[in-house]
Amino acid sequence: MIRRVASVFLWAAVGLLALLWLPLLALIFAATAPFDPGRYTAGRWFRRAAVAAVRIIPFWRFSTEGVVVQDPRRPYVAVANHESFADIFLISHLPWEMKWLSKEAIFRIPVMGWMMRMAGDIPVRRRDRRSRAEAVAEIRDRLSKKVSVMILPEGTRSPDGELLPFQDGAFRIAIETGLPILPIALAGTRHAMAKDSLTFHSARAVARVLEPVPTTGMTLADVPRLRDHVRDRIAAARDELRRSLPSP
């Protein structure tokens, strides 16, 4: 009960932060849009709002490690496992911009959805073929403007935190564009916020960036092999991270 009451107040604080951040982001978006078609700058400032939110949540300790992306304007198709709604907050700590492929319903949330659109994130209704095609076109657009894209290839969170099969989409796009896959392993966020719950729990979480996987010379026939290889690498890194984290 105490944790639930605390969560109500914390969400109110996060909401207030978002309200204060909105005009700042709108100003940055308006000032940079004419010469930043990829919305890199607006996106970075939106991720900073997520990092600021984590700082006011006393139950969370989030960090990143692994490969350092030397050129933030070299585009990657980034993929990660999906443990929790808190994944958004954790991945936002990475020091370069990536546009998120996210459920269209999230874009309808006042303030948050408005900021996601200004940041250049990409909505999709996964059961709508036309929406999926439009999302793929937007992904290609962001990549062509030298901005990485973040895709969660499981498509949803599993109820028990275990890794689901990866879908093909991200890997098809990477092969078709000739861009490398950037695998990212997440661990700990499933304890920060359970599925279908908005209650904050104590958690230490880590995002580990793995070595990029080149796709040069691959064809669509290589999608299953590439997909499974990346999934295996993420699973191994996630399991290693889980063993190193303290018990919740």
C-alpha positions in Angstrom: 0.0 0.0 0.0 2.8 2.4 0.9 4.5 1.7 -2.4 1.3 2.3 -4.3 0.7 5.7 -2.6 4.3 6.7 -3.2 3.9 5.7 -6.9 0.9 8.0 -7.2 2.9 11.0 -5.9 5.9 10.0 -8.1 3.7 9.8 -11.2 2.4 13.2 -10.4 5.9 14.5 -10.2 6.8 12.9 -13.5 3.7 14.4 -15.0 4.6 17.9 -13.7 8.1 17.4 -15.2 6.6 16.6 -18.5 4.4 19.6 -18.5 7.4 21.8 -17.7 9.5 20.1 -20.4 6.9 20.4 -23.1 7.3 24.2 -23.9 11.1 23.8 -23.8 11.0 20.9 -26.3 8.5 22.8 -28.5 10.9 25.8 -28.6 13.9 23.5 -29.4 11.9 21.7 -32.1 10.8 25.0 -33.7 14.3 26.4 -33.6 16.1 23.4 -35.0 13.5 21.9 -37.5 14.6 24.0 -40.5 18.2 22.6 -40.5 17.7 19.3 -38.6 15.2 17.2 -40.7 16.1 14.1 -38.7 15.0 15.8 -35.5 18.2 14.7 -33.8 18.4 17.7 -31.4 14.7 17.6 -30.4 15.0 13.9 -29.8 18.0 14.2 -27.6 16.2 16.8 -25.4 13.1 14.5 -25.2 15.4 11.6 -23.9 16.8 14.0 -21.4 13.3 14.4 -19.9 13.3 10.6 -19.3 16.7 10.7 -17.6 15.5 13.6 -15.4 12.4 11.5 -14.5 14.6 8.7 -13.3 16.4 11.1 -11.0 13.3 11.9 -9.1 12.3 8.2 -8.7 14.2 7.1 -5.6 13.6 3.4 -6.2 15.5 3.2 -9.4 19.3 3.0 -10.2 19.9 2.9 -13.9 23.2 2.7 -15.8 24.7 1.9 -19.1 27.8 0.0 -20.2 29.5 -1.7 -23.2 30.4 -0.5 -26.6 30.7 3.3 -27.1 29.2 4.6 -30.3 32.0 6.9 -31.7 29.9 8.6 -34.3 26.3 9.3 -33.1 25.3 10.3 -36.7 26.2 6.9 -38.1 22.8 5.2 -38.3 22.2 1.8 -36.8 19.1 -0.5 -36.5 19.3 -0.9 -32.8 17.4 -3.8 -31.2 16.9 -4.7 -27.5 15.0 -7.2 -25.4 11.8 -5.8 -23.8 11.4 -6.3 -20.1 9.2 -3.5 -18.9 7.7 0.0 -19.6 10.8 1.2 -17.7 12.9 0.1 -20.7 12.1 3.5 -22.2 13.7 5.3 -19.3 16.8 3.1 -19.2 17.6 3.2 -22.9 17.2 7.0 -22.8 20.4 7.1 -20.7 22.5 6.1 -23.8 24.4 9.1 -25.0 23.2 9.3 -28.6 19.8 9.7 -30.3 17.6 6.9 -31.5 14.0 7.1 -32.8 11.7 4.7 -31.2 9.2 2.5 -33.0 6.3 2.5 -30.5 2.7 1.6 -30.2 0.4 4.2 -31.8 -1.7 4.2 -28.6 1.2 5.8 -26.7 1.2 8.8 -29.1 -2.4 9.5 -28.1 -1.4 10.2 -24.5 -1.5 14.0 -23.9 1.9 15.7 -23.4 3.9 12.5 -23.8 2.5 11.7 -27.2 3.0 15.3 -28.3 6.7 15.2 -27.3 7.2 11.9 -29.0 5.9 13.4 -32.3 8.2 16.4 -31.9 11.1 14.0 -31.2 10.4 12.1 -34.4 9.5 8.8 -32.9 7.5 6.4 -35.1 4.0 5.2 -34.3 2.7 1.8 -35.5 -0.5 -0.3 -35.1 1.0 -3.7 -35.3 -2.2 -5.5 -36.5 -2.8 -2.9 -39.3 -0.9 -3.7 -42.5 -1.1 -0.1 -43.8 0.2 1.3 -40.5 3.1 -1.2 -40.6 4.0 -0.2 -44.1 3.9 3.5 -43.1 6.1 2.8 -40.1 8.7 1.0 -42.3 8.8 4.0 -44.6 9.3 6.3 -41.6 12.1 4.1 -40.3 13.8 4.3 -43.7 13.4 8.1 -43.6 15.1 8.4 -40.2 17.9 6.1 -41.2 18.5 8.1 -44.4 18.8 11.2 -42.3 21.6 9.6 -40.3 19.6 8.9 -37.2 19.5 5.4 -35.6 16.2 3.7 -35.0 15.3 1.6 -31.8 13.1 -1.5 -32.3 12.1 -4.0 -29.7 11.8 -7.2 -31.9 9.8 -9.2 -29.4 6.9 -6.9 -30.1 5.6 -7.1 -26.5 6.7 -8.0 -23.0 6.5 -11.6 -21.8 4.5 -12.1 -18.5 7.5 -13.8 -16.8 10.3 -11.7 -18.1 11.7 -14.4 -20.3 12.8 -13.6 -23.9 10.2 -14.1 -26.6 11.0 -15.0 -30.2 12.3 -12.1 -32.3 10.2 -10.9 -35.2 11.9 -10.4 -38.6 11.1 -6.7 -39.3 14.2 -5.0 -37.9 16.5 -7.5 -39.5 14.9 -7.2 -42.9 15.2 -3.4 -42.8 18.9 -3.7 -41.7 19.7 -6.0 -44.6 17.7 -4.0 -47.2 19.5 -0.7 -46.1 22.9 -2.4 -45.6 23.1 -0.9 -42.1 24.5 -2.7 -39.1 22.4 -4.1 -36.3 23.3 -2.7 -32.9 22.2 -5.2 -30.2 21.4 -3.9 -26.7 20.8 -6.1 -23.7 18.6 -4.9 -20.9 18.4 -6.4 -17.4 16.7 -5.3 -14.2 13.8 -3.2 -15.6 11.3 -6.0 -15.1 11.7 -5.5 -11.3 11.4 -1.7 -11.7 7.9 -1.9 -13.1 5.9 -5.1 -13.6 3.8 -5.8 -16.7 0.3 -4.2 -16.5 1.3 -2.2 -13.4 2.3 1.4 -12.9 3.7 0.9 -9.4 7.4 1.7 -8.9 9.6 -0.9 -7.3 13.2 -0.9 -6.2 15.5 -1.9 -9.0 19.0 -1.7 -10.3 18.9 -1.9 -14.1 21.6 -1.9 -16.8 21.7 -1.5 -20.5 24.7 -3.1 -22.2 25.6 -2.1 -25.8 27.1 -5.0 -27.7 29.3 -5.0 -30.8 27.5 -4.1 -34.0 26.6 -6.8 -36.4 27.3 -5.9 -40.0 24.8 -6.8 -42.7 26.9 -6.0 -45.8 26.6 -8.7 -48.4 23.5 -10.3 -46.8 20.3 -11.0 -48.6 16.8 -11.5 -47.2 17.5 -15.2 -47.2 19.9 -14.4 -44.3 17.2 -12.9 -42.1 16.5 -16.0 -39.9 20.2 -16.5 -39.3 20.9 -12.9 -38.5 17.8 -12.7 -36.3 18.7 -15.8 -34.3 22.3 -14.8 -33.9 21.4 -11.4 -32.5 18.8 -12.9 -30.2 21.4 -15.4 -28.9 23.9 -12.6 -28.2 21.3 -10.4 -26.4 20.1 -13.4 -24.3 23.6 -14.3 -23.3 24.4 -10.7 -22.3 21.1 -10.3 -20.5 21.7 -13.5 -18.5 25.2 -12.4 -17.5 23.8 -9.0 -16.4 21.1 -10.6 -14.4 23.6 -12.7 -12.5 25.6 -9.6 -11.6 22.6 -7.5 -10.4 21.5 -7.7 -6.7 18.3 -9.6 -6.0 15.2 -7.3 -5.9 
